[in-house]
Amino acid sequence: MPSLILDIAVSSDLYLAVYQGRANRILLRSRDGRKVSLPAARLQPYLTHAGIHGSFELEFSSDGKLLRLSRLTGG
């Protein structure tokens, strides 16, 4: 299944727009330069007081549907 690696750095202030109803998607760029529009709710499990920071693997189907998002260990 296709996958992308995302290095995510979203501040808690930026993610606040989701809670305020001003945003429901977050535009990210993968390590290989592709743009990804991700539903903000898929990032909520990784939200801390500092925001969302880390490297993640995004797996998707051949037709582009998000299957899984998981944090990578070690960077």
mmCIF file of the N, C-alpha and C atoms, coordinates in Angstrom:
data_MODEL
# 
_entry.id   MODEL 
# 
loop_
_atom_site.group_PDB 
_atom_site.id 
_atom_site.type_symbol 
_atom_site.label_atom_id 
_atom_site.label_alt_id 
_atom_site.label_comp_id 
_atom_site.label_asym_id 
_atom_site.label_entity_id 
_atom_site.label_seq_id 
_atom_site.pdbx_PDB_ins_code 
_atom_site.Cartn_x 
_atom_site.Cartn_y 
_atom_site.Cartn_z 
_atom_site.occupancy 
_atom_site.B_iso_or_equiv 
_atom_site.pdbx_formal_charge 
_atom_site.auth_seq_id 
_atom_site.auth_comp_id 
_atom_site.auth_asym_id 
_atom_site.auth_atom_id 
_atom_site.pdbx_PDB_model_num 
ATOM 1   N N  . MET A 1 1  ? 0.838   -1.174 0.000  1.00 0.00 ? 1  MET A N  1 
ATOM 2   C CA . MET A 1 1  ? 0.000   0.000  0.000  1.00 0.00 ? 1  MET A CA 1 
ATOM 3   C C  . MET A 1 1  ? 0.879   1.232  0.000  1.00 0.00 ? 1  MET A C  1 
ATOM 4   N N  . PRO A 1 2  ? 0.512   2.268  -0.730 1.00 0.00 ? 2  PRO A N  1 
ATOM 5   C CA . PRO A 1 2  ? 1.324   3.490  -0.803 1.00 0.00 ? 2  PRO A CA 1 
ATOM 6   C C  . PRO A 1 2  ? 1.393   4.191  0.548  1.00 0.00 ? 2  PRO A C  1 
ATOM 7   N N  . SER A 1 3  ? 2.511   4.880  0.773  1.00 0.00 ? 3  SER A N  1 
ATOM 8   C CA . SER A 1 3  ? 2.651   5.638  2.013  1.00 0.00 ? 3  SER A CA 1 
ATOM 9   C C  . SER A 1 3  ? 3.533   6.853  1.778  1.00 0.00 ? 3  SER A C  1 
ATOM 10  N N  . LEU A 1 4  ? 3.412   7.807  2.697  1.00 0.00 ? 4  LEU A N  1 
ATOM 11  C CA . LEU A 1 4  ? 4.228   9.014  2.698  1.00 0.00 ? 4  LEU A CA 1 
ATOM 12  C C  . LEU A 1 4  ? 4.747   9.232  4.101  1.00 0.00 ? 4  LEU A C  1 
ATOM 13  N N  . ILE A 1 5  ? 5.909   9.869  4.195  1.00 0.00 ? 5  ILE A N  1 
ATOM 14  C CA . ILE A 1 5  ? 6.447   10.263 5.488  1.00 0.00 ? 5  ILE A CA 1 
ATOM 15  C C  . ILE A 1 5  ? 6.225   11.763 5.636  1.00 0.00 ? 5  ILE A C  1 
ATOM 16  N N  . LEU A 1 6  ? 5.645   12.146 6.770  1.00 0.00 ? 6  LEU A N  1 
ATOM 17  C CA . LEU A 1 6  ? 5.357   13.546 7.066  1.00 0.00 ? 6  LEU A CA 1 
ATOM 18  C C  . LEU A 1 6  ? 6.122   13.959 8.314  1.00 0.00 ? 6  LEU A C  1 
ATOM 19  N N  . ASP A 1 7  ? 6.827   15.068 8.250  1.00 0.00 ? 7  ASP A N  1 
ATOM 20  C CA . ASP A 1 7  ? 7.440   15.671 9.430  1.00 0.00 ? 7  ASP A CA 1 
ATOM 21  C C  . ASP A 1 7  ? 6.523   16.822 9.822  1.00 0.00 ? 7  ASP A C  1 
ATOM 22  N N  . ILE A 1 8  ? 5.811   16.655 10.928 1.00 0.00 ? 8  ILE A N  1 
ATOM 23  C CA . ILE A 1 8  ? 4.756   17.596 11.303 1.00 0.00 ? 8  ILE A CA 1 
ATOM 24  C C  . ILE A 1 8  ? 5.215   18.466 12.459 1.00 0.00 ? 8  ILE A C  1 
ATOM 25  N N  . ALA A 1 9  ? 5.013   19.766 12.302 1.00 0.00 ? 9  ALA A N  1 
ATOM 26  C CA . ALA A 1 9  ? 5.260   20.743 13.360 1.00 0.00 ? 9  ALA A CA 1 
ATOM 27  C C  . ALA A 1 9  ? 4.114   21.743 13.317 1.00 0.00 ? 9  ALA A C  1 
ATOM 28  N N  . VAL A 1 10 ? 3.091   21.483 14.121 1.00 0.00 ? 10 VAL A N  1 
ATOM 29  C CA . VAL A 1 10 ? 1.904   22.345 14.179 1.00 0.00 ? 10 VAL A CA 1 
ATOM 30  C C  . VAL A 1 10 ? 1.808   22.859 15.610 1.00 0.00 ? 10 VAL A C  1 
ATOM 31  N N  . SER A 1 11 ? 1.854   24.171 15.767 1.00 0.00 ? 11 SER A N  1 
ATOM 32  C CA . SER A 1 11 ? 1.769   24.747 17.106 1.00 0.00 ? 11 SER A CA 1 
ATOM 33  C C  . SER A 1 11 ? 0.365   24.562 17.679 1.00 0.00 ? 11 SER A C  1 
ATOM 34  N N  . SER A 1 12 ? 0.270   24.632 18.998 1.00 0.00 ? 12 SER A N  1 
ATOM 35  C CA . SER A 1 12 ? -1.044  24.525 19.635 1.00 0.00 ? 12 SER A CA 1 
ATOM 36  C C  . SER A 1 12 ? -1.928  25.705 19.231 1.00 0.00 ? 12 SER A C  1 
ATOM 37  N N  . ASP A 1 13 ? -1.328  26.882 19.006 1.00 0.00 ? 13 ASP A N  1 
ATOM 38  C CA . ASP A 1 13 ? -2.107  28.044 18.563 1.00 0.00 ? 13 ASP A CA 1 
ATOM 39  C C  . ASP A 1 13 ? -2.719  27.803 17.191 1.00 0.00 ? 13 ASP A C  1 
ATOM 40  N N  . LEU A 1 14 ? -1.963  27.199 16.298 1.00 0.00 ? 14 LEU A N  1 
ATOM 41  C CA . LEU A 1 14 ? -2.489  26.902 14.966 1.00 0.00 ? 14 LEU A CA 1 
ATOM 42  C C  . LEU A 1 14 ? -3.592  25.859 15.043 1.00 0.00 ? 14 LEU A C  1 
ATOM 43  N N  . TYR A 1 15 ? -3.397  24.833 15.859 1.00 0.00 ? 15 TYR A N  1 
ATOM 44  C CA . TYR A 1 15 ? -4.417  23.790 15.987 1.00 0.00 ? 15 TYR A CA 1 
ATOM 45  C C  . TYR A 1 15 ? -5.675  24.328 16.658 1.00 0.00 ? 15 TYR A C  1 
ATOM 46  N N  . LEU A 1 16 ? -5.564  25.415 17.411 1.00 0.00 ? 16 LEU A N  1 
ATOM 47  C CA . LEU A 1 16 ? -6.711  26.038 18.052 1.00 0.00 ? 16 LEU A CA 1 
ATOM 48  C C  . LEU A 1 16 ? -7.787  26.421 17.037 1.00 0.00 ? 16 LEU A C  1 
ATOM 49  N N  . ALA A 1 17 ? -7.388  26.732 15.815 1.00 0.00 ? 17 ALA A N  1 
ATOM 50  C CA . ALA A 1 17 ? -8.353  27.069 14.754 1.00 0.00 ? 17 ALA A CA 1 
ATOM 51  C C  . ALA A 1 17 ? -9.331  25.929 14.513 1.00 0.00 ? 17 ALA A C  1 
ATOM 52  N N  . VAL A 1 18 ? -8.897  24.695 14.743 1.00 0.00 ? 18 VAL A N  1 
ATOM 53  C CA . VAL A 1 18 ? -9.778  23.535 14.595 1.00 0.00 ? 18 VAL A CA 1 
ATOM 54  C C  . VAL A 1 18 ? -10.867 23.575 15.661 1.00 0.00 ? 18 VAL A C  1 
ATOM 55  N N  . TYR A 1 19 ? -10.463 23.807 16.902 1.00 0.00 ? 19 TYR A N  1 
ATOM 56  C CA . TYR A 1 19 ? -11.420 23.861 18.008 1.00 0.00 ? 19 TYR A CA 1 
ATOM 57  C C  . TYR A 1 19 ? -12.392 25.027 17.856 1.00 0.00 ? 19 TYR A C  1 
ATOM 58  N N  . GLN A 1 20 ? -11.926 26.110 17.265 1.00 0.00 ? 20 GLN A N  1 
ATOM 59  C CA . GLN A 1 20 ? -12.778 27.284 17.084 1.00 0.00 ? 20 GLN A CA 1 
ATOM 60  C C  . GLN A 1 20 ? -13.672 27.166 15.853 1.00 0.00 ? 20 GLN A C  1 
ATOM 61  N N  . GLY A 1 21 ? -13.556 26.081 15.120 1.00 0.00 ? 21 GLY A N  1 
ATOM 62  C CA . GLY A 1 21 ? -14.399 25.873 13.950 1.00 0.00 ? 21 GLY A CA 1 
ATOM 63  C C  . GLY A 1 21 ? -13.956 26.622 12.713 1.00 0.00 ? 21 GLY A C  1 
ATOM 64  N N  . ARG A 1 22 ? -12.760 27.195 12.734 1.00 0.00 ? 22 ARG A N  1 
ATOM 65  C CA . ARG A 1 22 ? -12.261 27.947 11.579 1.00 0.00 ? 22 ARG A CA 1 
ATOM 66  C C  . ARG A 1 22 ? -11.509 27.073 10.594 1.00 0.00 ? 22 ARG A C  1 
ATOM 67  N N  . ALA A 1 23 ? -11.206 25.831 10.983 1.00 0.00 ? 23 ALA A N  1 
ATOM 68  C CA . ALA A 1 23 ? -10.461 24.915 10.106 1.00 0.00 ? 23 ALA A CA 1 
ATOM 69  C C  . ALA A 1 23 ? -10.867 23.490 10.421 1.00 0.00 ? 23 ALA A C  1 
ATOM 70  N N  . ASN A 1 24 ? -10.851 22.642 9.393  1.00 0.00 ? 24 ASN A N  1 
ATOM 71  C CA . ASN A 1 24 ? -11.092 21.216 9.644  1.00 0.00 ? 24 ASN A CA 1 
ATOM 72  C C  . ASN A 1 24 ? -10.081 20.340 8.913  1.00 0.00 ? 24 ASN A C  1 
ATOM 73  N N  . ARG A 1 25 ? -9.165  20.974 8.179  1.00 0.00 ? 25 ARG A N  1 
ATOM 74  C CA . ARG A 1 25 ? -8.114  20.242 7.481  1.00 0.00 ? 25 ARG A CA 1 
ATOM 75  C C  . ARG A 1 25 ? -6.797  20.980 7.688  1.00 0.00 ? 25 ARG A C  1 
ATOM 76  N N  . ILE A 1 26 ? -5.713  20.223 7.620  1.00 0.00 ? 26 ILE A N  1 
ATOM 77  C CA . ILE A 1 26 ? -4.380  20.797 7.753  1.00 0.00 ? 26 ILE A CA 1 
ATOM 78  C C  . ILE A 1 26 ? -3.582  20.409 6.513  1.00 0.00 ? 26 ILE A C  1 
ATOM 79  N N  . LEU A 1 27 ? -2.992  21.406 5.876  1.00 0.00 ? 27 LEU A N  1 
ATOM 80  C CA . LEU A 1 27 ? -2.193  21.173 4.675  1.00 0.00 ? 27 LEU A CA 1 
ATOM 81  C C  . LEU A 1 27 ? -0.747  20.943 5.086  1.00 0.00 ? 27 LEU A C  1 
ATOM 82  N N  . LEU A 1 28 ? -0.225  19.788 4.698  1.00 0.00 ? 28 LEU A N  1 
ATOM 83  C CA . LEU A 1 28 ? 1.134   19.386 5.045  1.00 0.00 ? 28 LEU A CA 1 
ATOM 84  C C  . LEU A 1 28 ? 1.909   19.042 3.782  1.00 0.00 ? 28 LEU A C  1 
ATOM 85  N N  . ARG A 1 29 ? 3.224   18.960 3.915  1.00 0.00 ? 29 ARG A N  1 
ATOM 86  C CA . ARG A 1 29 ? 4.065   18.547 2.796  1.00 0.00 ? 29 ARG A CA 1 
ATOM 87  C C  . ARG A 1 29 ? 4.870   17.320 3.235  1.00 0.00 ? 29 ARG A C  1 
ATOM 88  N N  . SER A 1 30 ? 4.853   16.291 2.395  1.00 0.00 ? 30 SER A N  1 
ATOM 89  C CA . SER A 1 30 ? 5.597   15.072 2.704  1.00 0.00 ? 30 SER A CA 1 
ATOM 90  C C  . SER A 1 30 ? 7.089   15.301 2.464  1.00 0.00 ? 30 SER A C  1 
ATOM 91  N N  . ARG A 1 31 ? 7.897   14.368 2.925  1.00 0.00 ? 31 ARG A N  1 
ATOM 92  C CA . ARG A 1 31 ? 9.341   14.489 2.726  1.00 0.00 ? 31 ARG A CA 1 
ATOM 93  C C  . ARG A 1 31 ? 9.721   14.526 1.257  1.00 0.00 ? 31 ARG A C  1 
ATOM 94  N N  . ASP A 1 32 ? 8.913   13.883 0.406  1.00 0.00 ? 32 ASP A N  1 
ATOM 95  C CA . ASP A 1 32 ? 9.236   13.892 -1.024 1.00 0.00 ? 32 ASP A CA 1 
ATOM 96  C C  . ASP A 1 32 ? 8.600   15.073 -1.759 1.00 0.00 ? 32 ASP A C  1 
ATOM 97  N N  . GLY A 1 33 ? 8.011   16.017 -1.013 1.00 0.00 ? 33 GLY A N  1 
ATOM 98  C CA . GLY A 1 33 ? 7.511   17.261 -1.599 1.00 0.00 ? 33 GLY A CA 1 
ATOM 99  C C  . GLY A 1 33 ? 6.039   17.281 -1.974 1.00 0.00 ? 33 GLY A C  1 
ATOM 100 N N  . ARG A 1 34 ? 5.326   16.181 -1.809 1.00 0.00 ? 34 ARG A N  1 
ATOM 101 C CA . ARG A 1 34 ? 3.903   16.168 -2.151 1.00 0.00 ? 34 ARG A CA 1 
ATOM 102 C C  . ARG A 1 34 ? 3.087   16.865 -1.071 1.00 0.00 ? 34 ARG A C  1 
ATOM 103 N N  . LYS A 1 35 ? 2.061   17.595 -1.499 1.00 0.00 ? 35 LYS A N  1 
ATOM 104 C CA . LYS A 1 35 ? 1.149   18.258 -0.574 1.00 0.00 ? 35 LYS A CA 1 
ATOM 105 C C  . LYS A 1 35 ? 0.046   17.290 -0.169 1.00 0.00 ? 35 LYS A C  1 
ATOM 106 N N  . VAL A 1 36 ? -0.297  17.322 1.114  1.00 0.00 ? 36 VAL A N  1 
ATOM 107 C CA . VAL A 1 36 ? -1.315  16.436 1.669  1.00 0.00 ? 36 VAL A CA 1 
ATOM 108 C C  . VAL A 1 36 ? -2.289  17.287 2.476  1.00 0.00 ? 36 VAL A C  1 
ATOM 109 N N  . SER A 1 37 ? -3.566  17.167 2.185  1.00 0.00 ? 37 SER A N  1 
ATOM 110 C CA . SER A 1 37 ? -4.605  17.821 2.970  1.00 0.00 ? 37 SER A CA 1 
ATOM 111 C C  . SER A 1 37 ? -5.202  16.767 3.885  1.00 0.00 ? 37 SER A C  1 
ATOM 112 N N  . LEU A 1 38 ? -4.905  16.889 5.167  1.00 0.00 ? 38 LEU A N  1 
ATOM 113 C CA . LEU A 1 38 ? -5.263  15.867 6.143  1.00 0.00 ? 38 LEU A CA 1 
ATOM 114 C C  . LEU A 1 38 ? -6.391  16.357 7.042  1.00 0.00 ? 38 LEU A C  1 
ATOM 115 N N  . PRO A 1 39 ? -7.411  15.528 7.277  1.00 0.00 ? 39 PRO A N  1 
ATOM 116 C CA . PRO A 1 39 ? -8.452  15.922 8.235  1.00 0.00 ? 39 PRO A CA 1 
ATOM 117 C C  . PRO A 1 39 ? -7.811  16.179 9.602  1.00 0.00 ? 39 PRO A C  1 
ATOM 118 N N  . ALA A 1 40 ? -8.055  17.339 10.171 1.00 0.00 ? 40 ALA A N  1 
ATOM 119 C CA . ALA A 1 40 ? -7.431  17.716 11.437 1.00 0.00 ? 40 ALA A CA 1 
ATOM 120 C C  . ALA A 1 40 ? -7.764  16.735 12.546 1.00 0.00 ? 40 ALA A C  1 
ATOM 121 N N  . ALA A 1 41 ? -8.925  16.142 12.507 1.00 0.00 ? 41 ALA A N  1 
ATOM 122 C CA . ALA A 1 41 ? -9.329  15.195 13.547 1.00 0.00 ? 41 ALA A CA 1 
ATOM 123 C C  . ALA A 1 41 ? -8.397  13.991 13.607 1.00 0.00 ? 41 ALA A C  1 
ATOM 124 N N  . ARG A 1 42 ? -7.754  13.621 12.496 1.00 0.00 ? 42 ARG A N  1 
ATOM 125 C CA . ARG A 1 42 ? -6.839  12.471 12.488 1.00 0.00 ? 42 ARG A CA 1 
ATOM 126 C C  . ARG A 1 42 ? -5.558  12.763 13.275 1.00 0.00 ? 42 ARG A C  1 
ATOM 127 N N  . LEU A 1 43 ? -5.273  14.047 13.507 1.00 0.00 ? 43 LEU A N  1 
ATOM 128 C CA . LEU A 1 43 ? -4.082  14.423 14.262 1.00 0.00 ? 43 LEU A CA 1 
ATOM 129 C C  . LEU A 1 43 ? -4.360  14.607 15.756 1.00 0.00 ? 43 LEU A C  1 
ATOM 130 N N  . GLN A 1 44 ? -5.622  14.683 16.145 1.00 0.00 ? 44 GLN A N  1 
ATOM 131 C CA . GLN A 1 44 ? -5.977  14.975 17.531 1.00 0.00 ? 44 GLN A CA 1 
ATOM 132 C C  . GLN A 1 44 ? -5.346  14.015 18.544 1.00 0.00 ? 44 GLN A C  1 
ATOM 133 N N  . PRO A 1 45 ? -5.236  12.712 18.257 1.00 0.00 ? 45 PRO A N  1 
ATOM 134 C CA . PRO A 1 45 ? -4.603  11.823 19.251 1.00 0.00 ? 45 PRO A CA 1 
ATOM 135 C C  . PRO A 1 45 ? -3.151  12.182 19.566 1.00 0.00 ? 45 PRO A C  1 
ATOM 136 N N  . TYR A 1 46 ? -2.510  12.949 18.707 1.00 0.00 ? 46 TYR A N  1 
ATOM 137 C CA . TYR A 1 46 ? -1.102  13.302 18.887 1.00 0.00 ? 46 TYR A CA 1 
ATOM 138 C C  . TYR A 1 46 ? -0.925  14.714 19.437 1.00 0.00 ? 46 TYR A C  1 
ATOM 139 N N  . LEU A 1 47 ? -2.014  15.399 19.743 1.00 0.00 ? 47 LEU A N  1 
ATOM 140 C CA . LEU A 1 47 ? -1.983  16.777 20.214 1.00 0.00 ? 47 LEU A CA 1 
ATOM 141 C C  . LEU A 1 47 ? -1.522  16.842 21.669 1.00 0.00 ? 47 LEU A C  1 
ATOM 142 N N  . THR A 1 48 ? -0.551  17.708 21.933 1.00 0.00 ? 48 THR A N  1 
ATOM 143 C CA . THR A 1 48 ? -0.077  17.981 23.294 1.00 0.00 ? 48 THR A CA 1 
ATOM 144 C C  . THR A 1 48 ? -0.222  19.483 23.535 1.00 0.00 ? 48 THR A C  1 
ATOM 145 N N  . HIS A 1 49 ? 0.153   19.935 24.723 1.00 0.00 ? 49 HIS A N  1 
ATOM 146 C CA . HIS A 1 49 ? 0.096   21.378 25.016 1.00 0.00 ? 49 HIS A CA 1 
ATOM 147 C C  . HIS A 1 49 ? 1.008   22.176 24.090 1.00 0.00 ? 49 HIS A C  1 
ATOM 148 N N  . ALA A 1 50 ? 2.039   21.533 23.568 1.00 0.00 ? 50 ALA A N  1 
ATOM 149 C CA . ALA A 1 50 ? 2.976   22.202 22.656 1.00 0.00 ? 50 ALA A CA 1 
ATOM 150 C C  . ALA A 1 50 ? 2.518   22.134 21.203 1.00 0.00 ? 50 ALA A C  1 
ATOM 151 N N  . GLY A 1 51 ? 1.485   21.372 20.925 1.00 0.00 ? 51 GLY A N  1 
ATOM 152 C CA . GLY A 1 51 ? 1.002   21.205 19.552 1.00 0.00 ? 51 GLY A CA 1 
ATOM 153 C C  . GLY A 1 51 ? 1.217   19.774 19.089 1.00 0.00 ? 51 GLY A C  1 
ATOM 154 N N  . ILE A 1 52 ? 1.515   19.617 17.807 1.00 0.00 ? 52 ILE A N  1 
ATOM 155 C CA . ILE A 1 52 ? 1.765   18.296 17.230 1.00 0.00 ? 52 ILE A CA 1 
ATOM 156 C C  . ILE A 1 52 ? 3.127   18.352 16.551 1.00 0.00 ? 52 ILE A C  1 
ATOM 157 N N  . HIS A 1 53 ? 4.035   17.527 17.028 1.00 0.00 ? 53 HIS A N  1 
ATOM 158 C CA . HIS A 1 53 ? 5.402   17.535 16.510 1.00 0.00 ? 53 HIS A CA 1 
ATOM 159 C C  . HIS A 1 53 ? 5.892   16.100 16.386 1.00 0.00 ? 53 HIS A C  1 
ATOM 160 N N  . GLY A 1 54 ? 6.510   15.788 15.253 1.00 0.00 ? 54 GLY A N  1 
ATOM 161 C CA . GLY A 1 54 ? 7.085   14.476 15.066 1.00 0.00 ? 54 GLY A CA 1 
ATOM 162 C C  . GLY A 1 54 ? 7.011   14.019 13.628 1.00 0.00 ? 54 GLY A C  1 
ATOM 163 N N  . SER A 1 55 ? 7.503   12.822 13.395 1.00 0.00 ? 55 SER A N  1 
ATOM 164 C CA . SER A 1 55 ? 7.475   12.207 12.072 1.00 0.00 ? 55 SER A CA 1 
ATOM 165 C C  . SER A 1 55 ? 6.394   11.133 12.066 1.00 0.00 ? 55 SER A C  1 
ATOM 166 N N  . PHE A 1 56 ? 5.636   11.097 10.983 1.00 0.00 ? 56 PHE A N  1 
ATOM 167 C CA . PHE A 1 56 ? 4.493   10.211 10.879 1.00 0.00 ? 56 PHE A CA 1 
ATOM 168 C C  . PHE A 1 56 ? 4.497   9.521  9.521  1.00 0.00 ? 56 PHE A C  1 
ATOM 169 N N  . GLU A 1 57 ? 3.950   8.311  9.490  1.00 0.00 ? 57 GLU A N  1 
ATOM 170 C CA . GLU A 1 57 ? 3.743   7.618  8.231  1.00 0.00 ? 57 GLU A CA 1 
ATOM 171 C C  . GLU A 1 57 ? 2.254   7.640  7.927  1.00 0.00 ? 57 GLU A C  1 
ATOM 172 N N  . LEU A 1 58 ? 1.921   8.102  6.741  1.00 0.00 ? 58 LEU A N  1 
ATOM 173 C CA . LEU A 1 58 ? 0.543   8.142  6.288  1.00 0.00 ? 58 LEU A CA 1 
ATOM 174 C C  . LEU A 1 58 ? 0.384   7.070  5.217  1.00 0.00 ? 58 LEU A C  1 
ATOM 175 N N  . GLU A 1 59 ? -0.500  6.120  5.464  1.00 0.00 ? 59 GLU A N  1 
ATOM 176 C CA . GLU A 1 59 ? -0.763  5.062  4.486  1.00 0.00 ? 59 GLU A CA 1 
ATOM 177 C C  . GLU A 1 59 ? -2.109  5.330  3.844  1.00 0.00 ? 59 GLU A C  1 
ATOM 178 N N  . PHE A 1 60 ? -2.161  5.132  2.524  1.00 0.00 ? 60 PHE A N  1 
ATOM 179 C CA . PHE A 1 60 ? -3.396  5.412  1.793  1.00 0.00 ? 60 PHE A CA 1 
ATOM 180 C C  . PHE A 1 60 ? -3.620  4.358  0.728  1.00 0.00 ? 60 PHE A C  1 
ATOM 181 N N  . SER A 1 61 ? -4.879  4.264  0.300  1.00 0.00 ? 61 SER A N  1 
ATOM 182 C CA . SER A 1 61 ? -5.232  3.289  -0.733 1.00 0.00 ? 61 SER A CA 1 
ATOM 183 C C  . SER A 1 61 ? -4.797  3.797  -2.098 1.00 0.00 ? 61 SER A C  1 
ATOM 184 N N  . SER A 1 62 ? -4.884  2.946  -3.093 1.00 0.00 ? 62 SER A N  1 
ATOM 185 C CA . SER A 1 62 ? -4.478  3.336  -4.448 1.00 0.00 ? 62 SER A CA 1 
ATOM 186 C C  . SER A 1 62 ? -5.353  4.453  -5.002 1.00 0.00 ? 62 SER A C  1 
ATOM 187 N N  . ASP A 1 63 ? -6.564  4.621  -4.452 1.00 0.00 ? 63 ASP A N  1 
ATOM 188 C CA . ASP A 1 63 ? -7.423  5.722  -4.909 1.00 0.00 ? 63 ASP A CA 1 
ATOM 189 C C  . ASP A 1 63 ? -7.319  6.952  -4.009 1.00 0.00 ? 63 ASP A C  1 
ATOM 190 N N  . GLY A 1 64 ? -6.326  6.975  -3.110 1.00 0.00 ? 64 GLY A N  1 
ATOM 191 C CA . GLY A 1 64 ? -6.030  8.173  -2.328 1.00 0.00 ? 64 GLY A CA 1 
ATOM 192 C C  . GLY A 1 64 ? -6.749  8.304  -1.000 1.00 0.00 ? 64 GLY A C  1 
ATOM 193 N N  . LYS A 1 65 ? -7.465  7.278  -0.558 1.00 0.00 ? 65 LYS A N  1 
ATOM 194 C CA . LYS A 1 65 ? -8.168  7.360  0.722  1.00 0.00 ? 65 LYS A CA 1 
ATOM 195 C C  . LYS A 1 65 ? -7.214  7.043  1.868  1.00 0.00 ? 65 LYS A C  1 
ATOM 196 N N  . LEU A 1 66 ? -7.295  7.861  2.907  1.00 0.00 ? 66 LEU A N  1 
ATOM 197 C CA . LEU A 1 66 ? -6.458  7.676  4.076  1.00 0.00 ? 66 LEU A CA 1 
ATOM 198 C C  . LEU A 1 66 ? -6.822  6.379  4.793  1.00 0.00 ? 66 LEU A C  1 
ATOM 199 N N  . LEU A 1 67 ? -5.831  5.528  5.003  1.00 0.00 ? 67 LEU A N  1 
ATOM 200 C CA . LEU A 1 67 ? -6.047  4.272  5.708  1.00 0.00 ? 67 LEU A CA 1 
ATOM 201 C C  . LEU A 1 67 ? -5.540  4.323  7.140  1.00 0.00 ? 67 LEU A C  1 
ATOM 202 N N  . ARG A 1 68 ? -4.345  4.913  7.318  1.00 0.00 ? 68 ARG A N  1 
ATOM 203 C CA . ARG A 1 68 ? -3.745  4.912  8.632  1.00 0.00 ? 68 ARG A CA 1 
ATOM 204 C C  . ARG A 1 68 ? -2.713  6.021  8.757  1.00 0.00 ? 68 ARG A C  1 
ATOM 205 N N  . LEU A 1 69 ? -2.646  6.598  9.936  1.00 0.00 ? 69 LEU A N  1 
ATOM 206 C CA . LEU A 1 69 ? -1.628  7.573  10.267 1.00 0.00 ? 69 LEU A CA 1 
ATOM 207 C C  . LEU A 1 69 ? -0.978  7.098  11.557 1.00 0.00 ? 69 LEU A C  1 
ATOM 208 N N  . SER A 1 70 ? 0.334   6.926  11.544 1.00 0.00 ? 70 SER A N  1 
ATOM 209 C CA . SER A 1 70 ? 1.004   6.446  12.747 1.00 0.00 ? 70 SER A CA 1 
ATOM 210 C C  . SER A 1 70 ? 2.314   7.215  12.960 1.00 0.00 ? 70 SER A C  1 
ATOM 211 N N  . ARG A 1 71 ? 2.609   7.452  14.232 1.00 0.00 ? 71 ARG A N  1 
ATOM 212 C CA . ARG A 1 71 ? 3.844   8.160  14.586 1.00 0.00 ? 71 ARG A CA 1 
ATOM 213 C C  . ARG A 1 71 ? 5.024   7.209  14.412 1.00 0.00 ? 71 ARG A C  1 
ATOM 214 N N  . LEU A 1 72 ? 6.092   7.715  13.835 1.00 0.00 ? 72 LEU A N  1 
ATOM 215 C CA . LEU A 1 72 ? 7.328   6.944  13.700 1.00 0.00 ? 72 LEU A CA 1 
ATOM 216 C C  . LEU A 1 72 ? 8.179   7.165  14.931 1.00 0.00 ? 72 LEU A C  1 
ATOM 217 N N  . THR A 1 73 ? 8.827   6.148  15.396 1.00 0.00 ? 73 THR A N  1 
ATOM 218 C CA . THR A 1 73 ? 9.718   6.283  16.547 1.00 0.00 ? 73 THR A CA 1 
ATOM 219 C C  . THR A 1 73 ? 11.111  6.603  16.067 1.00 0.00 ? 73 THR A C  1 
ATOM 220 N N  . GLY A 1 74 ? 11.821  7.352  16.849 1.00 0.00 ? 74 GLY A N  1 
ATOM 221 C CA . GLY A 1 74 ? 13.202  7.663  16.531 1.00 0.00 ? 74 GLY A CA 1 
ATOM 222 C C  . GLY A 1 74 ? 13.378  8.732  15.470 1.00 0.00 ? 74 GLY A C  1 
ATOM 223 N N  . GLY A 1 75 ? 12.331  9.538  15.215 1.00 0.00 ? 75 GLY A N  1 
ATOM 224 C CA . GLY A 1 75 ? 12.571  10.678 14.343 1.00 0.00 ? 75 GLY A CA 1 
ATOM 225 C C  . GLY A 1 75 ? 11.847  10.644 13.096 1.00 0.00 ? 75 GLY A C  1 
# 
